[in-house]
Amino acid sequence: MKFSYYPGCSLHATALEYGSSVQAAFEALDAELVEIPDWNCCGASSAHNLNYMLSLCLPARNMAIAQEQGQALVVPCVGCLSRLKIADHVLREDPARRQEIEDIVGFSYSGDLRILPPLEIVCDDIGLERVRERVQKPLEGLAVACYYGCLMVRPPEIAQFDDSESPQSMDRLMEALGARPVEWSWNTECCGGALTLTRRDIVEHLVARLVDKAREAGAQMMVTACPLCQVSLEMRQGAEGREFPILYFTELMGLAFGLKGAEKWLGKHLVSPLPLLQSLSLA
């Protein structure tokens, strides 16, 4: 099974552990990720605030490259995923805009390119049965709060993935890995990630509320798929809450699969998950 792959800027920088664990988890599931050549920044999260046409043409250029490769395009960063899916929606639904974008980018939109988050690929294309077969070290005793954030499932006409009000894909994956996903109603509430550098006061309030609600539900950590959410949740917990780990779902896949290199991913976090995982004999 082969997929085109758009890492975006974050997975080569602040979210290295996400990029490494995505690649390793897919390889363990016999799925090959082929990074598209000469990709460019998708424009998140500033281009759409400055120039609407630029915000469409930047992701459209990446789509044009992936379209030539002829495989579904895997986009791990939810911010990037949203920008590419918005561009795809405009190209599909607005003929006048499509012509303008095609002229600027220099390609002909086919409408055949599937743009997918790795979570959807794992749950639907590869399948959770294959995930269960690959598990070497079940994550028994680990209670997790699955956090989807704002953009992975919303707006539903753009995201076209899971239930926009009560998504369950990540929860089902965690169960397949042997962990226990807790029930909580805050899994799509905003963490304020886009404001984490400009309005720390707002973000700390939002993050503290999310961490408190996850704890109240019985979670020992939060699991996410968004680099901006991850760094915001980890960095803005405040002095009294910095012991609450925030991991990418692919890191837990690597841990459950018994993959070499998991220690490197886990060691990159501001809030170390190792004390918790070691107390459960999982690391």
Buried (B, 14 or more C-beta within 10 A) or exposed (E): BEBBBBBBBBBEEBBBBBBBBBBBBBEBBEBEBEEBEEBBBBBBBEBBEEEEEEBBBBBBBBBBBBBEBEBBBBBBBBBBBBBBBBBBBBBEEEEEBBEBBBEBBEBEBEEEBBBBBBBBBBBEBBBBEBBBEBBEBBBEEBBBBBBBBBBBBBBEEBBBBBEBEEBBBBBBBBBBBBBBBBEBEBBBBBBBBBBBEEEEEBBBEBBBEBBEBBBEBEBBBBBBBBBBBBBBBBBBBEEEBBEBBBBBBBBBBBBBBEBEEBEEBBEBBEBBBBEBBEEEEBB
